[in-house]
């Protein structure tokens, strides 16, 4: 069983599902309308009240998760957490409350996960499709064919801000609606051409906002009863007739959702007009389903992160032989160092594979260029935290260690740095040997025992080892080296 927790800008949601051999069946679902984005103050900080409400919800989610035997859990946070200026204060509290790491994912990664959920739910091979998702803080457009994503973009416009900005005090009138629609169109107009109908066969709406709008239209017999321009305009007019959010009373719309649905409707009308969408099909799949599919694929060794790394190696013309040797040797030495857990092992391996991507920019200081590329690149499947970790490892691959001295306080990270540096050192010295013969320990000090014939056959090893000892000494770590028969 897998669990996906989505810390959205409007609601926190939880899905628990199980792969039954063909699809993922949802066993448990929960939703709590936290309104996190509405809790951002004028300076972009989450208010104490918003944080406390969120933490209470996460504690409840933790209790539910504890009642299931789960293979993997993934908690993702979206737009509100991406922009919250005090997110660094809230994040550790939130992680403590739910008991799992929280990944603040980019809008593009959010779009990819949404599409993964939709594509696996539809299971229509080769279909060219457009997927729209309107969230509380952002809107994603994804173009794809079958399981493959061809284009994904995230726009910083969502239901919460649109509702608060244009329907002040809950007042709904025609000028406000048109202003909200025009504002939304301005976000999409420049990016619209690749998403026009000639590039897809069917369009789908994956978000709760779009499904709710579809439900209201169907239950109230508006327009043709489908998600189309005329039906959306008919719903808009009904909202205008009510005049106030508090007065809206329609089958299919819960009272607690009315405040944000008006902004969501304005965004959806803008998309339909700007992208020339004739009809849109709501679908009960999206981010959480995509997260569970991603967990399932990782468990079956089909990790999208591997594809991303291989793609970047090809893009930057990385020597696969050199990169592979460094990655394999680094992982082998890291295991010998006996870290507290294997949480860094994959990041270390990927860092080894990508450590020379900066050479495409310059041979001088390539480790700095590589670190920047890896931290800021669009790497599908990776979280911001993972990319920052790899960036630090790659930055630390050579030169002084003072630049990452604070991070070396983490024993496992320090061991990963040591393993990567030694793997690169041995690769440069052209040592092709059985690394099981190497003895390496790191506790309060580093102890390395290497074969005497390695030094004899590779003269530069002694030089580089002396340099390495000096680098660790600068950060207060004693490094002793012994040659054995």
Legacy VTK file of the C-alpha trace (Angstrom):
# vtk DataFile Version 3.0
C-alpha trace
ASCII
DATASET POLYDATA
POINTS 485 float
0.000 0.000 0.000
1.076 3.549 -0.719
0.068 6.898 0.767
0.101 10.303 -0.885
-0.374 13.486 1.129
-0.961 16.717 -0.781
-0.465 19.933 1.176
-2.308 22.173 -1.234
-2.858 25.910 -1.055
-6.566 25.439 -0.420
-6.916 21.962 1.103
-4.762 19.248 2.630
-5.627 15.839 1.189
-4.620 12.258 1.840
-4.961 9.160 -0.342
-4.082 5.612 0.655
-4.114 3.138 -2.199
-3.054 -0.330 -3.259
-1.873 -1.595 -6.627
-4.123 -4.518 -7.573
-2.083 -5.753 -10.522
-3.533 -3.349 -13.075
-4.341 -0.076 -11.362
-4.102 1.678 -8.016
-7.305 1.382 -6.020
-7.949 4.118 -3.426
-8.747 2.589 -0.021
-8.914 5.741 2.080
-9.295 9.417 1.255
-9.370 12.473 3.504
-9.684 16.207 2.899
-9.349 19.177 5.227
-10.003 22.723 3.869
-7.004 24.374 5.540
-7.005 27.482 3.280
-3.222 27.804 3.679
-2.862 30.388 0.890
-5.495 32.575 2.545
-3.300 32.494 5.661
-0.462 34.356 3.901
-0.194 37.934 5.160
0.785 41.027 3.177
4.487 40.179 3.627
3.996 36.630 2.343
4.295 34.965 5.748
2.009 32.217 7.004
0.055 33.505 9.993
0.375 31.718 13.361
-3.304 30.732 13.122
-2.842 29.208 9.658
0.192 27.259 10.805
-1.590 25.939 13.884
-4.591 24.803 11.842
-2.269 23.061 9.403
-0.314 21.313 12.177
-3.523 20.004 13.771
-4.564 18.541 10.420
-1.176 16.902 9.898
-1.349 15.272 13.339
-4.733 13.796 12.392
-3.296 12.534 9.106
-0.409 10.940 11.009
-2.831 9.022 13.218
-4.642 7.688 10.156
-1.423 6.703 8.373
-0.307 4.775 11.459
-3.291 2.416 11.129
-2.101 1.067 7.728
0.848 -1.116 6.781
2.377 1.141 4.149
5.239 0.365 1.764
5.939 4.024 1.111
4.579 7.468 1.999
5.231 10.688 0.130
4.162 14.109 1.364
4.260 16.959 -1.159
3.594 20.664 -0.681
2.638 22.984 -3.523
2.180 26.680 -4.260
1.526 28.176 -0.807
4.605 26.495 0.636
6.656 27.491 -2.405
5.996 31.173 -1.782
5.703 31.364 2.025
8.582 33.515 3.268
8.560 31.802 6.662
8.278 28.339 5.158
11.655 27.370 6.621
10.198 27.904 10.111
6.961 26.041 9.413
8.446 23.094 7.500
10.239 21.299 10.386
7.158 21.731 12.586
4.990 20.253 9.844
7.375 17.330 9.339
7.342 16.624 13.052
3.535 16.734 13.088
3.027 14.241 10.263
6.123 12.137 10.951
7.452 12.125 7.376
9.679 14.382 5.248
7.761 17.028 3.288
8.830 17.790 -0.264
8.107 21.277 -1.590
7.763 20.470 -5.274
8.070 22.874 -8.187
5.066 23.780 -10.304
6.529 21.777 -13.186
6.979 18.687 -10.993
3.436 19.169 -9.738
2.264 19.165 -13.353
4.183 15.988 -14.138
2.700 14.157 -11.176
-0.786 15.367 -12.117
-0.323 14.052 -15.646
1.008 10.724 -14.351
-2.151 10.286 -12.291
-4.405 11.164 -15.219
-2.543 9.063 -17.799
-2.541 5.939 -15.642
-6.218 6.364 -14.795
-7.220 6.763 -18.441
-4.917 4.037 -19.762
-5.493 5.111 -23.384
-2.200 4.412 -25.196
-1.167 7.038 -27.694
-3.968 9.508 -26.976
-2.871 13.101 -27.439
-4.330 15.031 -24.526
-4.333 18.320 -22.674
-4.672 18.260 -18.888
-5.670 21.327 -16.865
-5.370 21.631 -13.107
-6.536 24.735 -11.241
-5.309 24.763 -7.661
-5.544 27.176 -4.785
-2.266 28.894 -5.633
-1.245 27.804 -9.127
-2.567 26.438 -12.404
-0.841 23.731 -14.449
-1.143 22.984 -18.177
0.246 19.659 -19.361
0.369 18.388 -22.925
1.123 14.726 -23.525
0.677 11.599 -25.584
-0.248 8.422 -23.725
2.140 8.114 -20.771
4.626 10.640 -22.173
4.661 14.312 -21.222
5.566 16.643 -24.066
5.129 20.011 -22.364
4.309 21.218 -18.851
3.979 24.729 -17.472
2.896 26.131 -14.128
1.330 29.573 -13.707
1.185 31.494 -10.437
-2.552 32.041 -10.516
-4.995 30.099 -8.340
-8.488 30.137 -6.924
-7.639 31.729 -3.574
-5.926 34.910 -4.773
-8.311 35.311 -7.717
-11.315 35.126 -5.388
-9.851 37.476 -2.789
-8.615 40.000 -5.382
-11.706 40.341 -7.561
-14.652 39.368 -5.365
-13.838 41.571 -2.403
-16.041 40.944 0.609
-17.727 38.138 -1.329
-19.460 40.558 -3.707
-20.145 39.071 -7.176
-21.089 41.286 -10.134
-20.526 41.277 -13.890
-17.665 43.828 -13.973
-15.766 41.928 -11.249
-16.183 38.638 -13.098
-14.982 40.047 -16.399
-12.013 41.693 -14.683
-11.124 38.355 -13.044
-11.373 36.561 -16.399
-9.313 39.198 -18.219
-6.645 39.088 -15.522
-6.452 35.293 -15.795
-6.204 35.408 -19.596
-3.216 37.735 -19.296
-1.351 34.966 -17.459
-1.945 32.422 -20.222
-2.003 34.362 -23.495
1.721 34.276 -24.243
2.008 30.542 -23.482
-1.265 29.539 -25.178
-0.266 28.554 -28.782
1.325 25.143 -27.982
-1.853 24.147 -26.121
-4.333 24.932 -28.874
-6.656 22.117 -30.088
-4.546 21.148 -33.115
-2.016 19.700 -30.641
-4.394 17.354 -28.792
-7.491 15.200 -29.240
-9.143 15.418 -25.801
-8.906 17.851 -22.882
-9.269 16.849 -19.224
-9.699 18.758 -15.974
-8.039 17.027 -13.035
-8.463 19.374 -10.081
-11.130 19.400 -7.406
-12.091 22.880 -8.595
-12.842 21.697 -12.125
-14.687 18.582 -10.903
-16.811 20.716 -8.582
-17.687 23.152 -11.374
-18.649 20.212 -13.611
-20.829 18.775 -10.827
-22.638 22.095 -10.285
-23.307 22.467 -14.018
-24.627 18.902 -14.334
-26.849 18.985 -11.237
-28.341 22.350 -12.158
-28.820 21.635 -15.874
-26.852 24.688 -16.938
-26.079 25.232 -20.616
-25.698 21.842 -22.220
-24.837 20.237 -18.897
-21.223 19.675 -19.950
-17.976 21.558 -19.322
-18.089 23.956 -22.261
-17.995 27.688 -22.859
-21.811 28.142 -22.842
-22.228 26.078 -19.655
-19.467 27.958 -17.849
-20.995 31.292 -18.888
-24.392 30.097 -17.620
-22.856 29.237 -14.239
-21.123 32.606 -14.151
-24.472 34.336 -14.670
-26.070 32.308 -11.884
-23.317 33.391 -9.500
-23.801 37.027 -10.562
-27.534 36.675 -9.911
-26.821 35.581 -6.330
-24.714 38.725 -5.870
-22.889 37.471 -2.779
-20.840 34.361 -2.107
-22.753 33.809 1.135
-26.056 33.639 -0.796
-24.977 30.948 -3.242
-27.154 27.877 -2.770
-26.843 25.333 -5.559
-26.829 21.532 -5.707
-23.272 20.257 -6.109
-21.600 23.114 -4.217
-20.811 22.915 -0.520
-21.013 26.193 1.341
-17.354 25.985 2.431
-16.185 25.868 -1.191
-18.225 28.741 -2.638
-15.658 31.388 -1.679
-12.921 29.919 -3.891
-15.054 28.394 -6.653
-15.938 31.828 -8.047
-12.240 32.563 -8.598
-11.720 29.080 -10.012
-14.589 29.592 -12.456
-13.018 32.848 -13.693
-9.729 31.040 -14.331
-11.442 28.135 -16.101
-13.428 30.484 -18.358
-10.185 32.299 -19.179
-8.499 29.007 -20.143
-11.416 27.831 -22.268
-11.472 31.127 -24.143
-7.696 31.521 -24.483
-7.039 27.905 -25.532
-10.170 27.558 -27.713
-11.388 24.525 -25.759
-14.770 23.305 -26.970
-15.424 20.740 -24.229
-13.490 19.577 -21.185
-13.891 16.229 -19.407
-13.518 16.211 -15.596
-11.502 13.261 -14.297
-11.172 11.821 -10.799
-7.383 11.675 -10.865
-4.540 14.083 -10.372
-1.676 14.925 -8.051
-2.288 12.376 -5.289
-2.880 9.551 -7.733
0.257 10.603 -9.584
2.278 10.534 -6.356
1.099 6.979 -5.635
1.947 5.852 -9.171
5.373 7.432 -8.774
5.911 5.476 -5.544
4.770 2.270 -7.232
7.117 2.788 -10.189
10.029 3.486 -7.847
9.313 0.196 -6.062
9.504 -1.633 -9.392
12.840 0.013 -10.287
11.271 2.350 -12.847
12.364 5.555 -11.164
11.855 8.716 -13.212
14.831 10.241 -11.454
17.088 7.731 -13.176
15.712 8.846 -16.536
16.294 12.491 -15.623
19.923 11.860 -14.668
20.597 9.869 -17.834
18.949 12.600 -19.894
21.186 15.285 -18.392
24.286 13.164 -18.836
23.455 12.936 -22.530
22.517 16.625 -22.781
25.849 17.740 -21.305
27.927 15.084 -23.098
29.141 13.448 -19.898
31.678 10.644 -20.289
29.523 7.724 -19.123
32.526 5.526 -18.331
34.143 8.057 -16.001
30.838 9.014 -14.394
29.824 5.398 -13.866
33.133 4.508 -12.197
32.903 7.458 -9.827
29.276 6.657 -8.928
29.939 2.954 -8.317
33.100 3.518 -6.286
31.528 6.301 -4.218
28.546 4.127 -3.307
30.844 1.204 -2.417
32.997 3.353 -0.123
29.929 4.988 1.419
28.562 1.572 2.362
31.907 0.705 3.951
31.671 3.872 6.051
28.442 2.481 7.596
26.145 5.527 7.525
23.285 5.773 10.009
20.823 5.039 7.183
20.847 4.775 3.388
18.953 8.019 2.830
21.868 9.642 0.999
22.987 6.638 -1.049
20.915 7.431 -4.140
21.761 11.136 -4.066
25.431 10.196 -3.787
25.196 7.896 -6.799
23.391 10.507 -8.901
25.935 13.135 -7.810
28.704 10.842 -9.041
26.983 10.454 -12.394
26.471 14.229 -12.748
29.665 15.524 -11.166
31.187 16.597 -14.516
28.161 18.252 -16.174
29.796 21.627 -15.453
32.545 20.863 -17.962
30.060 21.815 -20.675
30.368 25.373 -19.330
34.062 25.562 -18.449
36.992 23.316 -17.566
37.877 25.799 -14.829
35.732 25.590 -11.723
33.509 23.004 -13.368
32.395 21.722 -9.948
30.814 25.133 -9.244
29.032 25.162 -12.604
27.852 21.572 -12.076
26.531 22.410 -8.602
24.573 25.379 -9.985
23.154 23.346 -12.875
22.024 20.472 -10.675
20.390 22.731 -8.077
18.501 24.834 -10.622
17.811 22.350 -13.419
14.365 21.030 -14.279
14.975 17.402 -13.255
11.687 15.460 -13.425
11.090 13.302 -10.369
13.469 15.179 -8.093
12.446 17.351 -5.185
14.051 20.696 -4.416
15.623 19.152 -1.323
17.203 16.307 -3.288
18.628 18.696 -5.867
20.104 20.924 -3.154
21.692 17.892 -1.500
23.238 16.749 -4.783
24.381 20.296 -5.498
26.231 20.427 -2.168
27.866 17.060 -2.773
28.972 18.109 -6.250
30.275 21.451 -4.958
32.306 19.508 -2.380
33.822 17.077 -4.921
37.093 19.044 -5.065
38.880 21.987 -3.496
38.506 23.245 0.045
35.807 21.951 2.364
35.227 25.234 4.187
32.476 26.088 1.712
30.319 23.267 3.100
31.718 23.168 6.656
28.291 23.603 8.276
26.865 20.614 6.401
29.735 18.399 7.543
28.175 18.422 11.026
25.840 15.738 9.643
27.946 12.542 9.936
26.228 10.788 7.021
26.671 13.813 4.739
30.350 14.048 5.716
30.769 10.359 4.842
29.079 10.921 1.474
31.424 13.834 0.732
34.457 11.731 1.653
33.298 8.826 -0.513
32.690 11.073 -3.531
36.019 12.904 -3.213
37.999 9.674 -2.901
36.119 8.071 -5.810
37.019 11.042 -8.031
40.609 11.042 -6.764
41.051 7.358 -7.614
39.409 7.856 -11.009
41.801 10.687 -11.864
44.734 8.517 -10.743
43.436 5.793 -13.103
43.233 3.214 -10.352
41.271 0.221 -11.617
41.192 -2.007 -8.569
38.963 -4.057 -6.323
37.673 -1.470 -3.873
36.727 -4.201 -1.424
40.462 -4.292 -0.653
40.317 -0.712 0.577
39.688 -0.089 4.280
37.948 3.166 5.186
36.548 4.424 8.482
35.172 7.788 9.598
34.150 8.578 13.139
35.938 11.327 15.021
38.726 10.977 12.447
39.228 9.460 8.989
41.293 6.289 8.690
42.218 5.005 5.226
44.217 1.897 4.431
45.192 1.320 0.793
47.355 -1.222 -0.983
51.036 -0.332 -1.260
51.097 -1.369 -4.914
48.390 1.229 -5.692
50.862 3.922 -4.674
53.735 2.243 -6.482
51.868 1.939 -9.786
50.160 5.337 -9.581
52.696 7.979 -8.466
50.205 10.847 -8.288
48.193 9.078 -5.567
50.605 10.201 -2.832
50.416 13.815 -4.022
46.618 13.872 -4.103
46.345 12.090 -0.769
48.507 14.716 0.894
46.282 17.439 -0.559
43.187 15.608 0.717
44.632 15.377 4.209
45.227 19.131 4.168
41.637 19.872 3.083
40.128 17.812 5.912
42.593 19.267 8.410
41.314 22.766 7.516
37.828 21.786 8.782
39.201 20.123 11.912
39.103 16.480 10.814
42.228 14.371 11.216
42.896 12.102 8.206
45.408 9.250 8.595
46.526 7.084 5.675
48.324 3.765 5.888
49.677 1.619 3.072
49.468 -2.155 3.513
50.934 -5.081 1.629
LINES 1 486
485 0 1 2 3 4 5 6 7 8 9 10 11 12 13 14 15 16 17 18 19 20 21 22 23 24 25 26 27 28 29 30 31 32 33 34 35 36 37 38 39 40 41 42 43 44 45 46 47 48 49 50 51 52 53 54 55 56 57 58 59 60 61 62 63 64 65 66 67 68 69 70 71 72 73 74 75 76 77 78 79 80 81 82 83 84 85 86 87 88 89 90 91 92 93 94 95 96 97 98 99 100 101 102 103 104 105 106 107 108 109 110 111 112 113 114 115 116 117 118 119 120 121 122 123 124 125 126 127 128 129 130 131 132 133 134 135 136 137 138 139 140 141 142 143 144 145 146 147 148 149 150 151 152 153 154 155 156 157 158 159 160 161 162 163 164 165 166 167 168 169 170 171 172 173 174 175 176 177 178 179 180 181 182 183 184 185 186 187 188 189 190 191 192 193 194 195 196 197 198 199 200 201 202 203 204 205 206 207 208 209 210 211 212 213 214 215 216 217 218 219 220 221 222 223 224 225 226 227 228 229 230 231 232 233 234 235 236 237 238 239 240 241 242 243 244 245 246 247 248 249 250 251 252 253 254 255 256 257 258 259 260 261 262 263 264 265 266 267 268 269 270 271 272 273 274 275 276 277 278 279 280 281 282 283 284 285 286 287 288 289 290 291 292 293 294 295 296 297 298 299 300 301 302 303 304 305 306 307 308 309 310 311 312 313 314 315 316 317 318 319 320 321 322 323 324 325 326 327 328 329 330 331 332 333 334 335 336 337 338 339 340 341 342 343 344 345 346 347 348 349 350 351 352 353 354 355 356 357 358 359 360 361 362 363 364 365 366 367 368 369 370 371 372 373 374 375 376 377 378 379 380 381 382 383 384 385 386 387 388 389 390 391 392 393 394 395 396 397 398 399 400 401 402 403 404 405 406 407 408 409 410 411 412 413 414 415 416 417 418 419 420 421 422 423 424 425 426 427 428 429 430 431 432 433 434 435 436 437 438 439 440 441 442 443 444 445 446 447 448 449 450 451 452 453 454 455 456 457 458 459 460 461 462 463 464 465 466 467 468 469 470 471 472 473 474 475 476 477 478 479 480 481 482 483 484
